[in-house]
Structure formats: C-alpha cells, structure tokens
Amino acid sequence: MGAWGEALAATHLRQQGYRLLFQNWRQGPYEIDLIAWHQGELVFVEVRTVSASTPFSPETSIGPDKQKALRAAIEHFLAENPAYSSLPARIDVIGVRLTLPPEVVVLCDAFR
C-alpha cells in the first residue's frame, strides 16, 4: 500500500511542476520518501497512505517521534550531499487515500 501511495504522490508532484530528485532515499536507519525541487526550494516529502475506509488527516498522522526521525534523515542527507545543503528547503506531507480515484492532499511546509 505504501509503495502505491508513494508512486501516486510522485506522479502528483510531477503534474504540479516539481522535479523529482530522489524517490525512497535510504541510508542506514534514515529514510526520506521523496526529495524534489520546486520553485527554488528543495522539498523533502513524507507520504502517508491509507485505505479508502480509514479516517485520515495527514497533518495529524505524523507524531513527534516521526518528525524527529524525518529531521534526522534530512540532516544526514544534507551532510552526505553538501551540494544541496545551502539551498532553501521545506518539509511537505502528502496524504494519499486509496479511493477511486485516489485522493491526494498536500500540506506544504507542514512543520513550520
């Protein structure tokens, strides 16, 4: 289910003019679902996928522990890829509900 949601989120971002740089980036314990470039910003994306019958709110689906892990992954990514470290960046959350058609909700700069 998660892989399908990530694929739908990636397609949605491309349709909105994002340039996808990395999909499902992993290194050791660190993971970032999508990394993209959009309007002069590096965008780190966490994708949350649920079935059609699941009550869901993307903004409340990521607790403090997941936020901390995501920020640690981003710090690690930037340390390993210094060419990106000076760029403006934000974290978006994309919620995908697997309805027909799928429902995609994007929360830009979700953890301001």
KOLGU-4560 file (N, C-alpha, C; in nm, 3 decimals, padded with zeros to 5 digits):
<recs>
<n_xx: 00.083 n_yy: -00.119 n_zz: 00.000 ca_xx: 00.000 ca_yy: 00.000 ca_zz: 00.000 c_xx: 00.087 c_yy: 00.125 c_zz: 00.000 mol: A seq: 1 type: MET>
<n_xx: 00.195 n_yy: 00.125 n_zz: 00.081 ca_xx: 00.281 ca_yy: 00.242 ca_zz: 00.090 c_xx: 00.350 c_yy: 00.275 c_zz: -00.040 mol: A seq: 2 type: GLY>
<n_xx: 00.397 n_yy: 00.171 n_zz: -00.112 ca_xx: 00.466 ca_yy: 00.194 ca_zz: -00.239 c_xx: 00.371 c_yy: 00.255 c_zz: -00.342 mol: A seq: 3 type: ALA>
<n_xx: 00.245 n_yy: 00.210 n_zz: -00.342 ca_xx: 00.148 ca_yy: 00.265 ca_zz: -00.435 c_xx: 00.122 c_yy: 00.411 c_zz: -00.401 mol: A seq: 4 type: TRP>
<n_xx: 00.107 n_yy: 00.442 n_zz: -00.273 ca_xx: 00.087 ca_yy: 00.580 ca_zz: -00.231 c_xx: 00.203 c_yy: 00.670 c_zz: -00.270 mol: A seq: 5 type: GLY>
<n_xx: 00.326 n_yy: 00.620 n_zz: -00.253 ca_xx: 00.443 ca_yy: 00.700 ca_zz: -00.292 c_xx: 00.445 c_yy: 00.724 c_zz: -00.442 mol: A seq: 6 type: GLU>
<n_xx: 00.408 n_yy: 00.622 n_zz: -00.520 ca_xx: 00.404 ca_yy: 00.639 ca_zz: -00.666 c_xx: 00.299 c_yy: 00.742 c_zz: -00.706 mol: A seq: 7 type: ALA>
<n_xx: 00.182 n_yy: 00.736 n_zz: -00.642 ca_xx: 00.077 ca_yy: 00.835 ca_zz: -00.670 c_xx: 00.121 c_yy: 00.975 c_zz: -00.630 mol: A seq: 8 type: LEU>
<n_xx: 00.188 n_yy: 00.986 n_zz: -00.515 ca_xx: 00.237 ca_yy: 01.116 ca_zz: -00.470 c_xx: 00.342 c_yy: 01.171 c_zz: -00.566 mol: A seq: 9 type: ALA>
<n_xx: 00.432 n_yy: 01.086 n_zz: -00.613 ca_xx: 00.535 ca_yy: 01.130 ca_zz: -00.708 c_xx: 00.471 c_yy: 01.179 c_zz: -00.838 mol: A seq: 10 type: ALA>
<n_xx: 00.372 n_yy: 01.106 n_zz: -00.887 ca_xx: 00.301 ca_yy: 01.148 ca_zz: -01.009 c_xx: 00.233 c_yy: 01.282 c_zz: -00.987 mol: A seq: 11 type: THR>
<n_xx: 00.169 n_yy: 01.298 n_zz: -00.873 ca_xx: 00.101 ca_yy: 01.425 ca_zz: -00.841 c_xx: 00.202 c_yy: 01.540 c_zz: -00.840 mol: A seq: 12 type: HIS>
<n_xx: 00.317 n_yy: 01.520 n_zz: -00.778 ca_xx: 00.417 ca_yy: 01.626 ca_zz: -00.773 c_xx: 00.465 c_yy: 01.663 c_zz: -00.913 mol: A seq: 13 type: LEU>
<n_xx: 00.493 n_yy: 01.564 n_zz: -00.995 ca_xx: 00.536 ca_yy: 01.593 ca_zz: -01.133 c_xx: 00.429 c_yy: 01.673 c_zz: -01.208 mol: A seq: 14 type: ARG>
<n_xx: 00.304 n_yy: 01.638 n_zz: -01.190 ca_xx: 00.195 ca_yy: 01.710 ca_zz: -01.256 c_xx: 00.186 c_yy: 01.855 c_zz: -01.208 mol: A seq: 15 type: GLN>
<n_xx: 00.234 n_yy: 01.881 n_zz: -01.087 ca_xx: 00.232 ca_yy: 02.017 ca_zz: -01.032 c_xx: 00.361 c_yy: 02.093 c_zz: -01.062 mol: A seq: 16 type: GLN>
<n_xx: 00.449 n_yy: 02.035 n_zz: -01.143 ca_xx: 00.570 ca_yy: 02.104 ca_zz: -01.184 c_xx: 00.692 c_yy: 02.080 c_zz: -01.098 mol: A seq: 17 type: GLY>
<n_xx: 00.685 n_yy: 01.986 n_zz: -01.005 ca_xx: 00.801 ca_yy: 01.951 ca_zz: -00.923 c_xx: 00.895 c_yy: 01.864 c_zz: -01.007 mol: A seq: 18 type: TYR>
<n_xx: 01.025 n_yy: 01.877 n_zz: -00.981 ca_xx: 01.123 ca_yy: 01.788 ca_zz: -01.043 c_xx: 01.168 c_yy: 01.690 c_zz: -00.935 mol: A seq: 19 type: ARG>
<n_xx: 01.138 n_yy: 01.565 n_zz: -00.954 ca_xx: 01.172 ca_yy: 01.462 ca_zz: -00.855 c_xx: 01.321 c_yy: 01.431 c_zz: -00.863 mol: A seq: 20 type: LEU>
<n_xx: 01.391 n_yy: 01.443 n_zz: -00.750 ca_xx: 01.534 ca_yy: 01.417 ca_zz: -00.744 c_xx: 01.565 c_yy: 01.278 c_zz: -00.691 mol: A seq: 21 type: LEU>
<n_xx: 01.495 n_yy: 01.237 n_zz: -00.586 ca_xx: 01.515 ca_yy: 01.106 ca_zz: -00.524 c_xx: 01.379 c_yy: 01.051 c_zz: -00.482 mol: A seq: 22 type: PHE>
<n_xx: 01.363 n_yy: 00.921 n_zz: -00.500 ca_xx: 01.242 ca_yy: 00.854 ca_zz: -00.453 c_xx: 01.285 c_yy: 00.740 c_zz: -00.362 mol: A seq: 23 type: GLN>
<n_xx: 01.227 n_yy: 00.738 n_zz: -00.242 ca_xx: 01.256 ca_yy: 00.634 ca_zz: -00.143 c_xx: 01.405 c_yy: 00.631 c_zz: -00.109 mol: A seq: 24 type: ASN>
<n_xx: 01.459 n_yy: 00.749 n_zz: -00.076 ca_xx: 01.601 ca_yy: 00.760 ca_zz: -00.038 c_xx: 01.621 c_yy: 00.695 c_zz: 00.098 mol: A seq: 25 type: TRP>
<n_xx: 01.720 n_yy: 00.605 n_zz: 00.105 ca_xx: 01.752 ca_yy: 00.536 ca_zz: 00.231 c_xx: 01.903 c_yy: 00.529 c_zz: 00.246 mol: A seq: 26 type: ARG>
<n_xx: 01.944 n_yy: 00.545 n_zz: 00.370 ca_xx: 02.084 ca_yy: 00.522 ca_zz: 00.405 c_xx: 02.089 c_yy: 00.484 c_zz: 00.552 mol: A seq: 27 type: GLN>
<n_xx: 02.128 n_yy: 00.360 n_zz: 00.578 ca_xx: 02.127 ca_yy: 00.311 ca_zz: 00.716 c_xx: 01.986 c_yy: 00.322 c_zz: 00.773 mol: A seq: 28 type: GLY>
<n_xx: 01.973 n_yy: 00.382 n_zz: 00.892 ca_xx: 01.841 ca_yy: 00.394 ca_zz: 00.954 c_xx: 01.758 c_yy: 00.511 c_zz: 00.899 mol: A seq: 29 type: PRO>
<n_xx: 01.815 n_yy: 00.587 n_zz: 00.807 ca_xx: 01.750 ca_yy: 00.709 ca_zz: 00.759 c_xx: 01.669 c_yy: 00.682 c_zz: 00.632 mol: A seq: 30 type: TYR>
<n_xx: 01.552 n_yy: 00.747 n_zz: 00.624 ca_xx: 01.464 ca_yy: 00.728 ca_zz: 00.509 c_xx: 01.387 c_yy: 00.856 c_zz: 00.482 mol: A seq: 31 type: GLU>
<n_xx: 01.383 n_yy: 00.893 n_zz: 00.354 ca_xx: 01.301 ca_yy: 01.005 ca_zz: 00.309 c_xx: 01.222 c_yy: 00.955 c_zz: 00.188 mol: A seq: 32 type: ILE>
<n_xx: 01.090 n_yy: 00.969 n_zz: 00.191 ca_xx: 01.007 ca_yy: 00.914 ca_zz: 00.085 c_xx: 01.037 c_yy: 00.976 c_zz: -00.050 mol: A seq: 33 type: ASP>
<n_xx: 01.031 n_yy: 01.109 n_zz: -00.058 ca_xx: 01.055 ca_yy: 01.179 ca_zz: -00.184 c_xx: 01.137 c_yy: 01.305 c_zz: -00.157 mol: A seq: 34 type: LEU>
<n_xx: 01.226 n_yy: 01.337 n_zz: -00.249 ca_xx: 01.300 ca_yy: 01.463 ca_zz: -00.244 c_xx: 01.284 c_yy: 01.526 c_zz: -00.381 mol: A seq: 35 type: ILE>
<n_xx: 01.238 n_yy: 01.651 n_zz: -00.382 ca_xx: 01.207 ca_yy: 01.716 ca_zz: -00.509 c_xx: 01.258 c_yy: 01.860 c_zz: -00.509 mol: A seq: 36 type: ALA>
<n_xx: 01.252 n_yy: 01.921 n_zz: -00.626 ca_xx: 01.288 ca_yy: 02.061 ca_zz: -00.644 c_xx: 01.165 c_yy: 02.132 c_zz: -00.698 mol: A seq: 37 type: TRP>
<n_xx: 01.128 n_yy: 02.244 n_zz: -00.635 ca_xx: 01.010 ca_yy: 02.317 ca_zz: -00.680 c_xx: 01.025 c_yy: 02.465 c_zz: -00.650 mol: A seq: 38 type: HIS>
<n_xx: 01.016 n_yy: 02.546 n_zz: -00.751 ca_xx: 01.018 ca_yy: 02.692 ca_zz: -00.739 c_xx: 01.130 c_yy: 02.741 c_zz: -00.647 mol: A seq: 39 type: GLN>
<n_xx: 01.251 n_yy: 02.692 n_zz: -00.673 ca_xx: 01.367 ca_yy: 02.739 ca_zz: -00.599 c_xx: 01.386 c_yy: 02.681 c_zz: -00.461 mol: A seq: 40 type: GLY>
<n_xx: 01.313 n_yy: 02.576 n_zz: -00.428 ca_xx: 01.325 ca_yy: 02.513 ca_zz: -00.296 c_xx: 01.345 c_yy: 02.363 c_zz: -00.309 mol: A seq: 41 type: GLU>
<n_xx: 01.428 n_yy: 02.310 n_zz: -00.221 ca_xx: 01.442 ca_yy: 02.167 ca_zz: -00.204 c_xx: 01.327 c_yy: 02.122 c_zz: -00.115 mol: A seq: 42 type: LEU>
<n_xx: 01.253 n_yy: 02.021 n_zz: -00.158 ca_xx: 01.133 ca_yy: 01.979 ca_zz: -00.085 c_xx: 01.150 c_yy: 01.833 c_zz: -00.042 mol: A seq: 43 type: VAL>
<n_xx: 01.148 n_yy: 01.812 n_zz: 00.090 ca_xx: 01.152 ca_yy: 01.678 ca_zz: 00.148 c_xx: 01.008 c_yy: 01.639 c_zz: 00.176 mol: A seq: 44 type: PHE>
<n_xx: 00.967 n_yy: 01.522 n_zz: 00.127 ca_xx: 00.826 ca_yy: 01.484 ca_zz: 00.133 c_xx: 00.808 c_yy: 01.354 c_zz: 00.211 mol: A seq: 45 type: VAL>
<n_xx: 00.720 n_yy: 01.358 n_zz: 00.309 ca_xx: 00.675 ca_yy: 01.238 ca_zz: 00.381 c_xx: 00.538 c_yy: 01.202 c_zz: 00.325 mol: A seq: 46 type: GLU>
<n_xx: 00.523 n_yy: 01.077 n_zz: 00.280 ca_xx: 00.397 ca_yy: 01.031 ca_zz: 00.222 c_xx: 00.327 c_yy: 00.939 c_zz: 00.322 mol: A seq: 47 type: VAL>
<n_xx: 00.199 n_yy: 00.965 n_zz: 00.345 ca_xx: 00.116 ca_yy: 00.883 ca_zz: 00.433 c_xx: 00.003 c_yy: 00.827 c_zz: 00.348 mol: A seq: 48 type: ARG>
<n_xx: -00.010 n_yy: 00.695 n_zz: 00.345 ca_xx: -00.110 ca_yy: 00.629 ca_zz: 00.261 c_xx: -00.206 c_yy: 00.549 c_zz: 00.349 mol: A seq: 49 type: THR>
<n_xx: -00.335 n_yy: 00.563 n_zz: 00.321 ca_xx: -00.436 ca_yy: 00.488 ca_zz: 00.395 c_xx: -00.539 c_yy: 00.430 c_zz: 00.297 mol: A seq: 50 type: VAL>
<n_xx: -00.610 n_yy: 00.328 n_zz: 00.343 ca_xx: -00.716 ca_yy: 00.269 ca_zz: 00.262 c_xx: -00.836 c_yy: 00.363 c_zz: 00.257 mol: A seq: 51 type: SER>
<n_xx: -00.927 n_yy: 00.334 n_zz: 00.169 ca_xx: -01.044 ca_yy: 00.420 ca_zz: 00.149 c_xx: -01.129 c_yy: 00.433 c_zz: 00.274 mol: A seq: 52 type: ALA>
<n_xx: -01.133 n_yy: 00.330 n_zz: 00.357 ca_xx: -01.223 ca_yy: 00.331 ca_zz: 00.473 c_xx: -01.159 c_yy: 00.387 c_zz: 00.600 mol: A seq: 53 type: SER>
<n_xx: -01.032 n_yy: 00.423 n_zz: 00.594 ca_xx: -00.962 ca_yy: 00.470 ca_zz: 00.714 c_xx: -00.983 c_yy: 00.619 c_zz: 00.735 mol: A seq: 54 type: THR>
<n_xx: -01.027 n_yy: 00.661 n_zz: 00.854 ca_xx: -01.032 ca_yy: 00.804 ca_zz: 00.883 c_xx: -00.889 c_yy: 00.858 c_zz: 00.880 mol: A seq: 55 type: PRO>
<n_xx: -00.871 n_yy: 00.977 n_zz: 00.824 ca_xx: -00.734 ca_yy: 01.018 ca_zz: 00.796 c_xx: -00.721 c_yy: 01.169 c_zz: 00.791 mol: A seq: 56 type: PHE>
<n_xx: -00.615 n_yy: 01.216 n_zz: 00.851 ca_xx: -00.577 ca_yy: 01.357 ca_zz: 00.842 c_xx: -00.425 c_yy: 01.361 c_zz: 00.833 mol: A seq: 57 type: SER>
<n_xx: -00.369 n_yy: 01.398 n_zz: 00.717 ca_xx: -00.224 ca_yy: 01.394 ca_zz: 00.701 c_xx: -00.149 c_yy: 01.473 c_zz: 00.808 mol: A seq: 58 type: PRO>
<n_xx: -00.202 n_yy: 01.588 n_zz: 00.846 ca_xx: -00.130 ca_yy: 01.673 ca_zz: 00.941 c_xx: -00.121 c_yy: 01.614 c_zz: 01.080 mol: A seq: 59 type: GLU>
<n_xx: -00.214 n_yy: 01.526 n_zz: 01.115 ca_xx: -00.208 ca_yy: 01.465 ca_zz: 01.248 c_xx: -00.152 c_yy: 01.323 c_zz: 01.245 mol: A seq: 60 type: THR>
<n_xx: -00.115 n_yy: 01.274 n_zz: 01.128 ca_xx: -00.068 ca_yy: 01.136 ca_zz: 01.117 c_xx: 00.080 c_yy: 01.121 c_zz: 01.147 mol: A seq: 61 type: SER>
<n_xx: 00.150 n_yy: 01.231 n_zz: 01.166 ca_xx: 00.294 ca_yy: 01.225 ca_zz: 01.192 c_xx: 00.321 c_yy: 01.284 c_zz: 01.329 mol: A seq: 62 type: ILE>
<n_xx: 00.349 n_yy: 01.196 n_zz: 01.424 ca_xx: 00.374 ca_yy: 01.239 ca_zz: 01.561 c_xx: 00.514 c_yy: 01.294 c_zz: 01.580 mol: A seq: 63 type: GLY>
<n_xx: 00.544 n_yy: 01.337 n_zz: 01.702 ca_xx: 00.675 ca_yy: 01.397 ca_zz: 01.732 c_xx: 00.793 c_yy: 01.304 c_zz: 01.704 mol: A seq: 64 type: PRO>
<n_xx: 00.778 n_yy: 01.175 n_zz: 01.730 ca_xx: 00.889 ca_yy: 01.082 ca_zz: 01.705 c_xx: 00.919 c_yy: 01.071 c_zz: 01.556 mol: A seq: 65 type: ASP>
<n_xx: 00.815 n_yy: 01.063 n_zz: 01.473 ca_xx: 00.835 ca_yy: 01.055 ca_zz: 01.328 c_xx: 00.894 c_yy: 01.185 c_zz: 01.276 mol: A seq: 66 type: LYS>
<n_xx: 00.847 n_yy: 01.300 n_zz: 01.328 ca_xx: 00.903 ca_yy: 01.428 ca_zz: 01.286 c_xx: 01.052 c_yy: 01.434 c_zz: 01.319 mol: A seq: 67 type: GLN>
<n_xx: 01.087 n_yy: 01.388 n_zz: 01.438 ca_xx: 01.228 ca_yy: 01.388 ca_zz: 01.480 c_xx: 01.311 c_yy: 01.298 c_zz: 01.389 mol: A seq: 68 type: LYS>
<n_xx: 01.260 n_yy: 01.180 n_zz: 01.357 ca_xx: 01.331 ca_yy: 01.087 ca_zz: 01.269 c_xx: 01.347 c_yy: 01.146 c_zz: 01.129 mol: A seq: 69 type: ALA>
<n_xx: 01.243 n_yy: 01.213 n_zz: 01.080 ca_xx: 01.249 ca_yy: 01.275 ca_zz: 00.948 c_xx: 01.352 c_yy: 01.387 c_zz: 00.945 mol: A seq: 70 type: LEU>
<n_xx: 01.353 n_yy: 01.470 n_zz: 01.047 ca_xx: 01.452 ca_yy: 01.578 ca_zz: 01.055 c_xx: 01.594 c_yy: 01.522 c_zz: 01.062 mol: A seq: 71 type: ARG>
<n_xx: 01.614 n_yy: 01.413 n_zz: 01.135 ca_xx: 01.746 ca_yy: 01.349 ca_zz: 01.143 c_xx: 01.787 c_yy: 01.296 c_zz: 01.005 mol: A seq: 72 type: ALA>
<n_xx: 01.693 n_yy: 01.237 n_zz: 00.933 ca_xx: 01.722 ca_yy: 01.186 ca_zz: 00.799 c_xx: 01.760 c_yy: 01.300 c_zz: 00.705 mol: A seq: 73 type: ALA>
<n_xx: 01.689 n_yy: 01.412 n_zz: 00.716 ca_xx: 01.721 ca_yy: 01.528 ca_zz: 00.632 c_xx: 01.860 c_yy: 01.581 c_zz: 00.664 mol: A seq: 74 type: ILE>
<n_xx: 01.891 n_yy: 01.593 n_zz: 00.791 ca_xx: 02.025 ca_yy: 01.638 ca_zz: 00.831 c_xx: 02.132 c_yy: 01.545 c_zz: 00.775 mol: A seq: 75 type: GLU>
<n_xx: 02.108 n_yy: 01.415 n_zz: 00.782 ca_xx: 02.204 ca_yy: 01.318 ca_zz: 00.730 c_xx: 02.215 c_yy: 01.332 c_zz: 00.578 mol: A seq: 76 type: HIS>
<n_xx: 02.103 n_yy: 01.344 n_zz: 00.510 ca_xx: 02.105 ca_yy: 01.361 ca_zz: 00.364 c_xx: 02.188 c_yy: 01.483 c_zz: 00.326 mol: A seq: 77 type: PHE>
<n_xx: 02.164 n_yy: 01.595 n_zz: 00.393 ca_xx: 02.236 ca_yy: 01.719 ca_zz: 00.360 c_xx: 02.385 c_yy: 01.707 c_zz: 00.391 mol: A seq: 78 type: LEU>
<n_xx: 02.420 n_yy: 01.636 n_zz: 00.498 ca_xx: 02.561 ca_yy: 01.615 ca_zz: 00.530 c_xx: 02.629 c_yy: 01.527 c_zz: 00.424 mol: A seq: 79 type: ALA>
<n_xx: 02.556 n_yy: 01.430 n_zz: 00.372 ca_xx: 02.610 ca_yy: 01.340 ca_zz: 00.270 c_xx: 02.607 c_yy: 01.400 c_zz: 00.130 mol: A seq: 80 type: GLU>
<n_xx: 02.526 n_yy: 01.503 n_zz: 00.111 ca_xx: 02.509 ca_yy: 01.567 ca_zz: -00.020 c_xx: 02.526 c_yy: 01.718 c_zz: -00.004 mol: A seq: 81 type: ASN>
<n_xx: 02.649 n_yy: 01.764 n_zz: 00.021 ca_xx: 02.671 ca_yy: 01.906 ca_zz: 00.054 c_xx: 02.628 c_yy: 02.003 c_zz: -00.056 mol: A seq: 82 type: PRO>
<n_xx: 02.617 n_yy: 01.958 n_zz: -00.179 ca_xx: 02.572 ca_yy: 02.048 ca_zz: -00.286 c_xx: 02.431 c_yy: 02.100 c_zz: -00.260 mol: A seq: 83 type: ALA>
<n_xx: 02.353 n_yy: 02.026 n_zz: -00.181 ca_xx: 02.216 ca_yy: 02.067 ca_zz: -00.150 c_xx: 02.205 c_yy: 02.146 c_zz: -00.020 mol: A seq: 84 type: TYR>
<n_xx: 02.310 n_yy: 02.147 n_zz: 00.060 ca_xx: 02.299 ca_yy: 02.198 ca_zz: 00.198 c_xx: 02.274 c_yy: 02.348 c_zz: 00.208 mol: A seq: 85 type: SER>
<n_xx: 02.310 n_yy: 02.424 n_zz: 00.107 ca_xx: 02.289 ca_yy: 02.570 ca_zz: 00.116 c_xx: 02.159 c_yy: 02.615 c_zz: 00.051 mol: A seq: 86 type: SER>
<n_xx: 02.081 n_yy: 02.523 n_zz: 00.000 ca_xx: 01.957 ca_yy: 02.558 ca_zz: -00.069 c_xx: 01.843 c_yy: 02.578 c_zz: 00.030 mol: A seq: 87 type: LEU>
<n_xx: 01.750 n_yy: 02.668 n_zz: -00.002 ca_xx: 01.631 ca_yy: 02.678 ca_zz: 00.082 c_xx: 01.553 c_yy: 02.547 c_zz: 00.075 mol: A seq: 88 type: PRO>
<n_xx: 01.495 n_yy: 02.507 n_zz: 00.187 ca_xx: 01.428 ca_yy: 02.377 ca_zz: 00.192 c_xx: 01.304 c_yy: 02.384 c_zz: 00.280 mol: A seq: 89 type: ALA>
<n_xx: 01.215 n_yy: 02.288 n_zz: 00.255 ca_xx: 01.095 ca_yy: 02.274 ca_zz: 00.339 c_xx: 01.057 c_yy: 02.127 c_zz: 00.345 mol: A seq: 90 type: ARG>
<n_xx: 00.967 n_yy: 02.096 n_zz: 00.437 ca_xx: 00.914 ca_yy: 01.961 ca_zz: 00.450 c_xx: 00.764 c_yy: 01.965 c_zz: 00.418 mol: A seq: 91 type: ILE>
<n_xx: 00.724 n_yy: 01.885 n_zz: 00.322 ca_xx: 00.582 ca_yy: 01.871 ca_zz: 00.288 c_xx: 00.534 c_yy: 01.733 c_zz: 00.332 mol: A seq: 92 type: ASP>
<n_xx: 00.407 n_yy: 01.723 n_zz: 00.361 ca_xx: 00.344 ca_yy: 01.595 ca_zz: 00.388 c_xx: 00.237 c_yy: 01.574 c_zz: 00.281 mol: A seq: 93 type: VAL>
<n_xx: 00.238 n_yy: 01.457 n_zz: 00.221 ca_xx: 00.134 ca_yy: 01.422 ca_zz: 00.123 c_xx: 00.055 c_yy: 01.305 c_zz: 00.179 mol: A seq: 94 type: ILE>
<n_xx: -00.074 n_yy: 01.325 n_zz: 00.189 ca_xx: -00.165 ca_yy: 01.219 ca_zz: 00.229 c_xx: -00.231 c_yy: 01.160 c_zz: 00.107 mol: A seq: 95 type: GLY>
<n_xx: -00.231 n_yy: 01.028 n_zz: 00.098 ca_xx: -00.296 ca_yy: 00.959 ca_zz: -00.014 c_xx: -00.399 c_yy: 00.863 c_zz: 00.044 mol: A seq: 96 type: VAL>
<n_xx: -00.524 n_yy: 00.882 n_zz: 00.005 ca_xx: -00.631 ca_yy: 00.789 ca_zz: 00.044 c_xx: -00.664 c_yy: 00.708 c_zz: -00.081 mol: A seq: 97 type: ARG>
<n_xx: -00.659 n_yy: 00.576 n_zz: -00.068 ca_xx: -00.675 ca_yy: 00.488 ca_zz: -00.183 c_xx: -00.822 c_yy: 00.466 c_zz: -00.216 mol: A seq: 98 type: LEU>
<n_xx: -00.886 n_yy: 00.573 n_zz: -00.259 ca_xx: -01.023 ca_yy: 00.569 ca_zz: -00.309 c_xx: -01.017 c_yy: 00.562 c_zz: -00.461 mol: A seq: 99 type: THR>
<n_xx: -01.131 n_yy: 00.556 n_zz: -00.526 ca_xx: -01.137 ca_yy: 00.561 ca_zz: -00.672 c_xx: -01.209 c_yy: 00.687 c_zz: -00.715 mol: A seq: 100 type: LEU>
<n_xx: -01.142 n_yy: 00.784 n_zz: -00.773 ca_xx: -00.997 ca_yy: 00.793 ca_zz: -00.790 c_xx: -00.929 c_yy: 00.823 c_zz: -00.656 mol: A seq: 101 type: PRO>
<n_xx: -00.797 n_yy: 00.802 n_zz: -00.649 ca_xx: -00.725 ca_yy: 00.830 ca_zz: -00.524 c_xx: -00.735 c_yy: 00.978 c_zz: -00.486 mol: A seq: 102 type: PRO>
<n_xx: -00.742 n_yy: 01.002 n_zz: -00.357 ca_xx: -00.745 ca_yy: 01.139 ca_zz: -00.304 c_xx: -00.604 c_yy: 01.174 c_zz: -00.257 mol: A seq: 103 type: GLU>
<n_xx: -00.551 n_yy: 01.285 n_zz: -00.307 ca_xx: -00.416 ca_yy: 01.329 ca_zz: -00.271 c_xx: -00.427 c_yy: 01.467 c_zz: -00.207 mol: A seq: 104 type: VAL>
<n_xx: -00.373 n_yy: 01.479 n_zz: -00.085 ca_xx: -00.374 ca_yy: 01.606 ca_zz: -00.011 c_xx: -00.229 c_yy: 01.644 c_zz: 00.016 mol: A seq: 105 type: VAL>
<n_xx: -00.191 n_yy: 01.767 n_zz: -00.021 ca_xx: -00.054 ca_yy: 01.814 ca_zz: 00.000 c_xx: -00.054 c_yy: 01.923 c_zz: 00.106 mol: A seq: 106 type: VAL>
<n_xx: 00.027 n_yy: 01.906 n_zz: 00.208 ca_xx: 00.047 ca_yy: 02.008 ca_zz: 00.310 c_xx: 00.187 c_yy: 02.064 c_zz: 00.293 mol: A seq: 107 type: LEU>
<n_xx: 00.197 n_yy: 02.183 n_zz: 00.235 ca_xx: 00.327 ca_yy: 02.246 ca_zz: 00.213 c_xx: 00.382 c_yy: 02.301 c_zz: 00.344 mol: A seq: 108 type: CYS>
<n_xx: 00.512 n_yy: 02.285 n_zz: 00.363 ca_xx: 00.581 ca_yy: 02.337 ca_zz: 00.482 c_xx: 00.506 c_yy: 02.294 c_zz: 00.608 mol: A seq: 109 type: ASP>
<n_xx: 00.485 n_yy: 02.164 n_zz: 00.619 ca_xx: 00.397 ca_yy: 02.107 ca_zz: 00.721 c_xx: 00.439 c_yy: 02.130 c_zz: 00.865 mol: A seq: 110 type: ALA>
<n_xx: 00.568 n_yy: 02.145 n_zz: 00.890 ca_xx: 00.615 ca_yy: 02.156 ca_zz: 01.029 c_xx: 00.678 c_yy: 02.291 c_zz: 01.058 mol: A seq: 111 type: PHE>
<n_xx: 00.625 n_yy: 02.397 n_zz: 01.001 ca_xx: 00.680 ca_yy: 02.532 ca_zz: 01.023 c_xx: 00.706 c_yy: 02.559 c_zz: 01.166 mol: A seq: 112 type: ARG>
</recs>
